[in-house]
Amino acid sequence: MIAHPSFKLPTDKRAQLFGVAREEFAARGFGQASLNRIIGEVGMSKSSFYHFFENKTDLFQQTLEQSLAPFLGILNALDLSVLNAENFWPTMQMMADGMAEAINQNPDFILVGRMFYRSRDNAAELGLTDDLLLVSGAWIERILQHGQALGLLRDDVPNSFLMDGVMALGMAIDRWMLSHWDDIAEAERKILQHQAFDMFVRLLEKR
C-alpha cells in the first residue's frame, strides 16, 4: 500500500496540521470549514498544501483516518482464531475498555467524533465517511459470524438485521456521549461506557 503524500511532511508539522483541521471540521463542519484558515494557522502556503493533499476532501479524510489509526490498529490486531467460548466476551470487554480509556485520556478523539457526525448529518457529505463505516461494518460482521459459530451470539434473526441494530446502537451512543461529554465527569463516563457495552451484549447474546 502506497503511503499518503502527507507522510513526507515533518512529523510535527503534520501533527499540527491535523490538529488544526480537527478543530475546524468539528466546529464548522466540512462545508463551512475554511481551508485557508487551516493552512494559515499552521503557516502553510496553498502551493505547499496541494503538494501533499489533493483538496479539502483529502485533508478531511486523512485527518479522520490518521486520528482513528490507534482504534483501527486495535481492531486489526485481533486474531479471531484465539477467541473461544470462555474468552470471547472478556476480550470484547477488554477492547472496549481500552478504547474508552484512550478517549478519556485524549480530547482529540472527541473532536474526531464530532467532525465525523457533523458530516454524517449532511446528506451531501455522506461519501466522506462511507469508507470508514464500511471498514468498521466489516469488522463487526466478522465478530458476529465468529460469535455465532461459537454458539454465543443470536442467530434467530437475519444477520443484516443484527448488523443494522449494532450500527444504529453504536451511533446513537456515540452521538449522546459527544453531545454530553463536556458535562459529564470522567468517573460517570466510565460507568456509562460499561453500561453501553452491556447494551451491546443484551442485543447480541444468545438466550
DRENPA-3360 file (N, C-alpha, C; in nm, 2 decimals, always signed):
BEGIN
1 = MIAHPSFK = +0.08/-0.12/+0.00/+0.00/+0.00/+0.00/+0.09/+0.12/+0.00 ~ +0.06/+0.22/-0.09/+0.14/+0.34/-0.10/+0.10/+0.44/+0.00 ~ +0.20/+0.49/+0.08/+0.18/+0.58/+0.18/+0.12/+0.71/+0.12 ~ +0.04/+0.78/+0.20/-0.02/+0.91/+0.15/+0.09/+1.01/+0.15 ~ +0.09/+1.10/+0.05/+0.20/+1.20/+0.04/+0.22/+1.28/+0.16 ~ +0.12/+1.30/+0.25/+0.13/+1.38/+0.37/+0.24/+1.32/+0.46 ~ +0.27/+1.19/+0.45/+0.37/+1.14/+0.54/+0.51/+1.20/+0.51 ~ +0.52/+1.27/+0.40/+0.65/+1.33/+0.36/+0.67/+1.46/+0.44;
9 = LPTDKRAQ = +0.56/+1.51/+0.50/+0.57/+1.63/+0.59/+0.65/+1.59/+0.71 ~ +0.72/+1.69/+0.77/+0.78/+1.67/+0.90/+0.68/+1.63/+1.00 ~ +0.71/+1.54/+1.09/+0.61/+1.48/+1.18/+0.54/+1.58/+1.26 ~ +0.61/+1.68/+1.31/+0.55/+1.78/+1.40/+0.45/+1.87/+1.32 ~ +0.49/+1.90/+1.19/+0.41/+1.98/+1.10/+0.28/+1.91/+1.07 ~ +0.30/+1.78/+1.04/+0.18/+1.70/+1.00/+0.08/+1.69/+1.12 ~ +0.14/+1.67/+1.24/+0.05/+1.66/+1.36/-0.02/+1.79/+1.39 ~ +0.05/+1.90/+1.37/-0.01/+2.04/+1.38/-0.12/+2.06/+1.28;
17 = LFGVAREE = -0.10/+2.02/+1.16/-0.20/+2.04/+1.06/-0.32/+1.96/+1.09 ~ -0.31/+1.84/+1.13/-0.42/+1.75/+1.16/-0.50/+1.80/+1.28 ~ -0.42/+1.86/+1.38/-0.48/+1.91/+1.50/-0.57/+2.03/+1.47 ~ -0.52/+2.12/+1.38/-0.60/+2.24/+1.35/-0.72/+2.20/+1.26 ~ -0.70/+2.10/+1.17/-0.81/+2.05/+1.09/-0.92/+1.99/+1.17 ~ -0.88/+1.91/+1.27/-0.98/+1.85/+1.36/-1.07/+1.96/+1.42 ~ -1.00/+2.06/+1.48/-1.08/+2.17/+1.54/-1.17/+2.24/+1.44 ~ -1.12/+2.27/+1.33/-1.20/+2.34/+1.23/-1.32/+2.26/+1.18;
25 = FAARGFGQ = -1.29/+2.13/+1.14/-1.40/+2.05/+1.09/-1.50/+2.02/+1.20 ~ -1.46/+2.00/+1.32/-1.55/+1.97/+1.43/-1.64/+2.09/+1.47 ~ -1.58/+2.21/+1.46/-1.66/+2.33/+1.50/-1.75/+2.38/+1.39 ~ -1.71/+2.36/+1.26/-1.78/+2.42/+1.15/-1.84/+2.32/+1.05 ~ -1.80/+2.20/+1.06/-1.85/+2.10/+0.96/-1.76/+2.12/+0.83 ~ -1.77/+2.01/+0.75/-1.69/+2.01/+0.63/-1.72/+2.13/+0.54 ~ -1.85/+2.15/+0.51/-1.88/+2.25/+0.41/-1.84/+2.39/+0.45 ~ -1.85/+2.42/+0.58/-1.82/+2.56/+0.62/-1.68/+2.57/+0.67;
33 = ASLNRIIG = -1.61/+2.47/+0.68/-1.47/+2.47/+0.72/-1.38/+2.55/+0.62 ~ -1.29/+2.63/+0.66/-1.21/+2.71/+0.57/-1.07/+2.65/+0.56 ~ -1.04/+2.61/+0.44/-0.91/+2.55/+0.41/-0.80/+2.66/+0.43 ~ -0.83/+2.79/+0.39/-0.74/+2.90/+0.41/-0.71/+2.92/+0.56 ~ -0.81/+2.91/+0.64/-0.79/+2.93/+0.78/-0.70/+2.82/+0.84 ~ -0.73/+2.70/+0.80/-0.65/+2.58/+0.85/-0.50/+2.60/+0.81 ~ -0.47/+2.62/+0.68/-0.33/+2.62/+0.64/-0.27/+2.75/+0.69 ~ -0.35/+2.86/+0.70/-0.29/+2.98/+0.75/-0.24/+2.97/+0.90;
41 = EVGMSKSS = -0.32/+2.89/+0.98/-0.29/+2.88/+1.12/-0.16/+2.80/+1.14 ~ -0.13/+2.71/+1.04/-0.01/+2.63/+1.06/+0.11/+2.68/+0.97 ~ +0.08/+2.80/+0.91/+0.19/+2.86/+0.83/+0.23/+2.79/+0.70 ~ +0.12/+2.73/+0.64/+0.15/+2.66/+0.51/+0.09/+2.73/+0.39 ~ +0.16/+2.74/+0.29/+0.11/+2.81/+0.17/+0.02/+2.71/+0.09 ~ -0.06/+2.77/+0.00/-0.15/+2.68/-0.07/-0.07/+2.59/-0.17 ~ +0.03/+2.64/-0.23/+0.11/+2.55/-0.31/+0.17/+2.44/-0.24 ~ +0.22/+2.46/-0.12/+0.27/+2.36/-0.03/+0.16/+2.26/+0.00;
49 = FYHFFENK = +0.05/+2.31/+0.04/-0.06/+2.22/+0.08/-0.10/+2.12/-0.03 ~ -0.11/+2.18/-0.16/-0.15/+2.09/-0.27/-0.04/+2.00/-0.32 ~ +0.08/+2.02/-0.26/+0.18/+1.92/-0.29/+0.16/+1.79/-0.21 ~ +0.09/+1.80/-0.10/+0.07/+1.69/-0.01/-0.07/+1.64/-0.01 ~ -0.17/+1.72/-0.04/-0.31/+1.69/-0.04/-0.38/+1.73/-0.17 ~ -0.47/+1.65/-0.21/-0.54/+1.68/-0.34/-0.64/+1.80/-0.32 ~ -0.70/+1.81/-0.21/-0.80/+1.91/-0.18/-0.85/+1.90/-0.04 ~ -0.95/+1.98/+0.00/-1.00/+1.98/+0.13/-1.06/+1.85/+0.17;
57 = TDLFQQTL = -1.12/+1.78/+0.07/-1.18/+1.64/+0.10/-1.07/+1.55/+0.14 ~ -0.96/+1.55/+0.07/-0.84/+1.47/+0.10/-0.79/+1.50/+0.25 ~ -0.79/+1.62/+0.28/-0.74/+1.66/+0.42/-0.84/+1.61/+0.52 ~ -0.97/+1.62/+0.50/-1.07/+1.57/+0.59/-1.06/+1.42/+0.61 ~ -1.05/+1.35/+0.50/-1.04/+1.20/+0.51/-0.91/+1.16/+0.58 ~ -0.80/+1.22/+0.55/-0.67/+1.18/+0.61/-0.67/+1.22/+0.76 ~ -0.74/+1.33/+0.79/-0.75/+1.37/+0.93/-0.82/+1.26/+1.01 ~ -0.93/+1.22/+0.95/-1.01/+1.11/+1.02/-0.93/+0.98/+1.03;
65 = EQSLAPFL = -0.87/+0.94/+0.91/-0.80/+0.81/+0.91/-0.69/+0.81/+1.00 ~ -0.61/+0.91/+1.00/-0.49/+0.91/+1.09/-0.52/+0.93/+1.23 ~ -0.63/+1.01/+1.26/-0.67/+1.03/+1.40/-0.72/+0.90/+1.46 ~ -0.79/+0.82/+1.38/-0.85/+0.69/+1.42/-0.76/+0.57/+1.41 ~ -0.64/+0.59/+1.36/-0.55/+0.48/+1.34/-0.52/+0.40/+1.46 ~ -0.51/+0.46/+1.58/-0.50/+0.37/+1.70/-0.61/+0.27/+1.72 ~ -0.73/+0.32/+1.70/-0.85/+0.23/+1.71/-0.85/+0.12/+1.60 ~ -0.83/+0.16/+1.48/-0.83/+0.07/+1.37/-0.71/-0.04/+1.40;
73 = GILNALDL = -0.60/+0.01/+1.45/-0.50/-0.09/+1.49/-0.54/-0.19/+1.59 ~ -0.62/-0.15/+1.69/-0.67/-0.24/+1.79/-0.76/-0.35/+1.72 ~ -0.85/-0.30/+1.63/-0.94/-0.39/+1.57/-0.86/-0.49/+1.48 ~ -0.77/-0.44/+1.40/-0.70/-0.52/+1.30/-0.61/-0.62/+1.37 ~ -0.57/-0.59/+1.50/-0.47/-0.68/+1.57/-0.54/-0.80/+1.63 ~ -0.68/-0.80/+1.64/-0.75/-0.90/+1.70/-0.74/-1.03/+1.61 ~ -0.70/-1.14/+1.67/-0.69/-1.27/+1.60/-0.81/-1.35/+1.64 ~ -0.91/-1.36/+1.55/-1.03/-1.43/+1.58/-1.01/-1.58/+1.62;
81 = SVLNAENF = -0.90/-1.63/+1.57/-0.88/-1.78/+1.59/-0.85/-1.81/+1.74 ~ -0.81/-1.70/+1.82/-0.78/-1.73/+1.96/-0.91/-1.71/+2.05 ~ -1.02/-1.66/+1.99/-1.14/-1.64/+2.06/-1.22/-1.77/+2.08 ~ -1.25/-1.80/+2.20/-1.33/-1.92/+2.22/-1.45/-1.88/+2.31 ~ -1.53/-1.98/+2.35/-1.65/-1.95/+2.43/-1.61/-1.89/+2.57 ~ -1.49/-1.92/+2.62/-1.46/-1.87/+2.75/-1.40/-1.72/+2.75 ~ -1.33/-1.69/+2.64/-1.26/-1.56/+2.64/-1.33/-1.46/+2.54 ~ -1.43/-1.50/+2.47/-1.49/-1.41/+2.37/-1.54/-1.28/+2.44;
89 = WPTMQMMA = -1.63/-1.29/+2.54/-1.68/-1.16/+2.59/-1.58/-1.09/+2.68 ~ -1.49/-1.16/+2.75/-1.39/-1.08/+2.83/-1.30/-1.01/+2.73 ~ -1.27/-1.07/+2.61/-1.18/-1.00/+2.52/-1.25/-0.88/+2.46 ~ -1.38/-0.89/+2.43/-1.46/-0.78/+2.38/-1.46/-0.66/+2.48 ~ -1.48/-0.70/+2.61/-1.48/-0.60/+2.71/-1.35/-0.53/+2.73 ~ -1.24/-0.61/+2.72/-1.11/-0.55/+2.73/-1.08/-0.45/+2.62 ~ -1.12/-0.49/+2.50/-1.10/-0.40/+2.38/-1.19/-0.27/+2.40 ~ -1.31/-0.29/+2.45/-1.40/-0.17/+2.47/-1.34/-0.08/+2.58;
97 = DGMAEAIN = -1.29/-0.14/+2.68/-1.23/-0.06/+2.79/-1.10/+0.01/+2.74 ~ -1.02/-0.05/+2.66/-0.90/+0.01/+2.61/-0.94/+0.13/+2.52 ~ -1.04/+0.12/+2.44/-1.08/+0.23/+2.35/-1.14/+0.34/+2.44 ~ -1.22/+0.31/+2.53/-1.28/+0.41/+2.62/-1.17/+0.49/+2.70 ~ -1.07/+0.41/+2.74/-0.96/+0.48/+2.82/-0.89/+0.58/+2.73 ~ -0.86/+0.53/+2.60/-0.79/+0.62/+2.51/-0.87/+0.75/+2.49 ~ -1.00/+0.74/+2.47/-1.09/+0.85/+2.45/-1.09/+0.94/+2.57 ~ -1.10/+0.88/+2.69/-1.10/+0.96/+2.82/-0.97/+1.04/+2.83;
105 = QNPDFILV = -0.86/+0.99/+2.79/-0.73/+1.05/+2.81/-0.69/+1.15/+2.70 ~ -0.76/+1.14/+2.58/-0.72/+1.23/+2.47/-0.84/+1.30/+2.41 ~ -0.86/+1.43/+2.44/-0.98/+1.50/+2.40/-0.98/+1.52/+2.24 ~ -0.87/+1.49/+2.18/-0.87/+1.50/+2.03/-0.97/+1.40/+1.97 ~ -0.99/+1.29/+2.04/-1.08/+1.19/+1.98/-1.23/+1.24/+1.99 ~ -1.26/+1.33/+2.08/-1.39/+1.39/+2.08/-1.41/+1.48/+1.96 ~ -1.31/+1.56/+1.93/-1.31/+1.64/+1.81/-1.33/+1.55/+1.68 ~ -1.26/+1.44/+1.68/-1.28/+1.35/+1.56/-1.42/+1.30/+1.55;
113 = GRMFYRSR = -1.48/+1.26/+1.66/-1.61/+1.21/+1.66/-1.71/+1.32/+1.62 ~ -1.69/+1.44/+1.66/-1.78/+1.55/+1.62/-1.77/+1.58/+1.47 ~ -1.65/+1.58/+1.42/-1.63/+1.61/+1.28/-1.69/+1.49/+1.20 ~ -1.68/+1.37/+1.25/-1.74/+1.26/+1.18/-1.89/+1.27/+1.17 ~ -1.96/+1.30/+1.28/-2.10/+1.30/+1.29/-2.16/+1.43/+1.22 ~ -2.09/+1.54/+1.23/-2.13/+1.65/+1.15/-2.14/+1.62/+1.01 ~ -2.05/+1.54/+0.96/-2.05/+1.50/+0.82/-2.17/+1.41/+0.79 ~ -2.19/+1.31/+0.88/-2.30/+1.21/+0.86/-2.43/+1.28/+0.86;
121 = DNAAELGL = -2.45/+1.40/+0.93/-2.57/+1.47/+0.94/-2.60/+1.55/+0.81 ~ -2.51/+1.55/+0.72/-2.53/+1.63/+0.59/-2.53/+1.53/+0.48 ~ -2.65/+1.51/+0.41/-2.66/+1.41/+0.31/-2.56/+1.43/+0.20 ~ -2.52/+1.55/+0.17/-2.42/+1.58/+0.06/-2.28/+1.53/+0.10 ~ -2.26/+1.51/+0.23/-2.12/+1.48/+0.27/-2.11/+1.33/+0.32 ~ -2.21/+1.25/+0.30/-2.21/+1.11/+0.35/-2.09/+1.03/+0.29 ~ -2.05/+1.06/+0.16/-1.95/+0.99/+0.10/-1.81/+1.01/+0.16 ~ -1.80/+1.12/+0.24/-1.67/+1.15/+0.31/-1.64/+1.04/+0.41;
129 = TDDLLLVS = -1.74/+0.98/+0.47/-1.72/+0.89/+0.58/-1.76/+0.75/+0.55 ~ -1.81/+0.72/+0.43/-1.87/+0.59/+0.40/-1.76/+0.48/+0.41 ~ -1.64/+0.51/+0.36/-1.53/+0.41/+0.37/-1.50/+0.37/+0.51 ~ -1.50/+0.46/+0.60/-1.48/+0.43/+0.74/-1.59/+0.34/+0.80 ~ -1.71/+0.37/+0.76/-1.82/+0.28/+0.81/-1.81/+0.14/+0.75 ~ -1.77/+0.13/+0.63/-1.75/+0.00/+0.56/-1.65/-0.08/+0.64 ~ -1.54/-0.02/+0.68/-1.43/-0.09/+0.75/-1.48/-0.14/+0.88 ~ -1.55/-0.05/+0.96/-1.60/-0.09/+1.09/-1.71/-0.19/+1.08;
137 = GAWIERIL = -1.79/-0.18/+0.97/-1.90/-0.27/+0.95/-1.85/-0.41/+0.92 ~ -1.74/-0.42/+0.84/-1.68/-0.55/+0.80/-1.62/-0.61/+0.92 ~ -1.56/-0.54/+1.01/-1.51/-0.59/+1.14/-1.62/-0.65/+1.23 ~ -1.73/-0.57/+1.24/-1.84/-0.62/+1.32/-1.90/-0.75/+1.26 ~ -1.91/-0.75/+1.13/-1.97/-0.87/+1.07/-1.88/-1.00/+1.10 ~ -1.75/-0.98/+1.09/-1.66/-1.09/+1.12/-1.68/-1.14/+1.27 ~ -1.69/-1.04/+1.36/-1.71/-1.08/+1.50/-1.84/-1.15/+1.52 ~ -1.94/-1.10/+1.45/-2.08/-1.15/+1.46/-2.07/-1.30/+1.42;
145 = QHGQALGL = -2.02/-1.33/+1.30/-2.01/-1.46/+1.25/-1.93/-1.55/+1.34 ~ -1.82/-1.51/+1.39/-1.74/-1.59/+1.48/-1.81/-1.62/+1.61 ~ -1.88/-1.52/+1.67/-1.95/-1.54/+1.79/-2.07/-1.64/+1.77 ~ -2.13/-1.63/+1.65/-2.24/-1.73/+1.62/-2.18/-1.87/+1.61 ~ -2.07/-1.88/+1.54/-2.00/-2.01/+1.53/-1.97/-2.07/+1.66 ~ -1.94/-1.99/+1.76/-1.91/-2.04/+1.90/-2.04/-2.06/+1.98 ~ -2.15/-2.03/+1.92/-2.28/-2.05/+1.99/-2.31/-1.95/+2.09 ~ -2.24/-1.83/+2.08/-2.26/-1.73/+2.19/-2.36/-1.61/+2.14;
153 = LRDDVPNS = -2.36/-1.59/+2.01/-2.44/-1.48/+1.96/-2.57/-1.53/+1.89 ~ -2.67/-1.45/+1.90/-2.80/-1.49/+1.85/-2.80/-1.51/+1.70 ~ -2.88/-1.61/+1.65/-2.89/-1.63/+1.51/-3.04/-1.65/+1.47 ~ -3.13/-1.60/+1.56/-3.27/-1.61/+1.53/-3.33/-1.51/+1.44 ~ -3.25/-1.41/+1.40/-3.29/-1.31/+1.31/-3.18/-1.30/+1.20 ~ -3.21/-1.24/+1.08/-3.11/-1.22/+0.98/-2.99/-1.14/+1.03 ~ -2.87/-1.18/+0.98/-2.75/-1.11/+1.03/-2.75/-0.96/+0.98 ~ -2.82/-0.93/+0.87/-2.83/-0.79/+0.83/-2.91/-0.71/+0.93;
161 = FLMDGVMA = -3.01/-0.78/+0.99/-3.09/-0.71/+1.09/-3.00/-0.68/+1.21 ~ -2.92/-0.78/+1.26/-2.84/-0.76/+1.37/-2.73/-0.65/+1.34 ~ -2.68/-0.66/+1.22/-2.57/-0.56/+1.18/-2.63/-0.42/+1.19 ~ -2.75/-0.40/+1.13/-2.81/-0.26/+1.14/-2.84/-0.22/+1.28 ~ -2.88/-0.32/+1.36/-2.91/-0.29/+1.50/-2.78/-0.24/+1.58 ~ -2.67/-0.32/+1.56/-2.54/-0.28/+1.62/-2.49/-0.15/+1.58 ~ -2.50/-0.12/+1.45/-2.45/+0.01/+1.39/-2.54/+0.12/+1.45 ~ -2.67/+0.10/+1.45/-2.76/+0.21/+1.50/-2.74/+0.24/+1.64;
169 = LGMAIDRW = -2.72/+0.13/+1.72/-2.70/+0.15/+1.87/-2.57/+0.22/+1.89 ~ -2.46/+0.17/+1.82/-2.33/+0.24/+1.84/-2.33/+0.38/+1.80 ~ -2.40/+0.42/+1.70/-2.40/+0.56/+1.65/-2.49/+0.64/+1.75 ~ -2.60/+0.58/+1.80/-2.68/+0.66/+1.90/-2.60/+0.68/+2.03 ~ -2.53/+0.58/+2.07/-2.45/+0.60/+2.19/-2.34/+0.71/+2.17 ~ -2.27/+0.70/+2.05/-2.17/+0.80/+2.02/-2.22/+0.94/+2.02 ~ -2.34/+0.96/+1.96/-2.40/+1.09/+1.95/-2.43/+1.14/+2.09 ~ -2.49/+1.06/+2.17/-2.53/+1.11/+2.30/-2.40/+1.14/+2.38;
177 = MLSHWDDI = -2.30/+1.06/+2.38/-2.18/+1.09/+2.45/-2.11/+1.21/+2.40 ~ -2.11/+1.23/+2.27/-2.04/+1.35/+2.22/-2.12/+1.48/+2.26 ~ -2.25/+1.47/+2.26/-2.33/+1.58/+2.30/-2.32/+1.62/+2.45 ~ -2.30/+1.52/+2.53/-2.29/+1.54/+2.68/-2.15/+1.54/+2.74 ~ -2.05/+1.52/+2.65/-1.92/+1.49/+2.70/-1.87/+1.59/+2.80 ~ -1.89/+1.72/+2.77/-1.83/+1.83/+2.85/-1.90/+1.84/+2.98 ~ -2.02/+1.78/+3.00/-2.10/+1.80/+3.12/-2.09/+1.68/+3.21 ~ -2.01/+1.57/+3.17/-2.00/+1.45/+3.24/-1.86/+1.43/+3.30;
185 = AEAERKIL = -1.86/+1.40/+3.43/-1.73/+1.38/+3.49/-1.67/+1.25/+3.44 ~ -1.54/+1.23/+3.45/-1.47/+1.11/+3.39/-1.52/+0.98/+3.46 ~ -1.55/+0.99/+3.59/-1.60/+0.87/+3.66/-1.73/+0.83/+3.61 ~ -1.82/+0.93/+3.58/-1.95/+0.89/+3.53/-1.94/+0.84/+3.38 ~ -1.85/+0.90/+3.31/-1.82/+0.85/+3.17/-1.79/+0.70/+3.17 ~ -1.70/+0.66/+3.26/-1.66/+0.52/+3.27/-1.78/+0.43/+3.30 ~ -1.86/+0.47/+3.39/-1.98/+0.39/+3.42/-2.07/+0.38/+3.30 ~ -2.09/+0.49/+3.23/-2.18/+0.49/+3.11/-2.12/+0.40/+3.00;
193 = QHQAFDMF = -1.99/+0.41/+2.99/-1.92/+0.32/+2.89/-1.94/+0.18/+2.92 ~ -1.93/+0.14/+3.04/-1.96/+0.00/+3.08/-2.11/-0.04/+3.05 ~ -2.19/+0.05/+3.08/-2.34/+0.03/+3.06/-2.36/+0.02/+2.91 ~ -2.29/+0.10/+2.83/-2.31/+0.09/+2.69/-2.27/-0.05/+2.63 ~ -2.15/-0.10/+2.69/-2.11/-0.23/+2.65/-2.22/-0.34/+2.68 ~ -2.28/-0.32/+2.80/-2.38/-0.42/+2.84/-2.50/-0.41/+2.75 ~ -2.53/-0.30/+2.69/-2.64/-0.28/+2.59/-2.61/-0.37/+2.47 ~ -2.48/-0.36/+2.42/-2.45/-0.45/+2.31/-2.46/-0.59/+2.34;
201 = VRLLEKR = -2.42/-0.63/+2.46/-2.43/-0.77/+2.50/-2.57/-0.82/+2.50 ~ -2.66/-0.73/+2.56/-2.80/-0.77/+2.56/-2.86/-0.78/+2.42 ~ -2.81/-0.70/+2.33/-2.87/-0.70/+2.19/-2.82/-0.83/+2.12 ~ -2.70/-0.87/+2.15/-2.64/-0.98/+2.06/-2.63/-1.12/+2.13 ~ -2.63/-1.12/+2.26/-2.61/-1.25/+2.33/-2.73/-1.35/+2.30 ~ -2.69/-1.47/+2.27/-2.78/-1.58/+2.25/-2.85/-1.62/+2.38 ~ -2.98/-1.62/+2.38/-3.06/-1.66/+2.51/-3.09/-1.80/+2.51;
% end
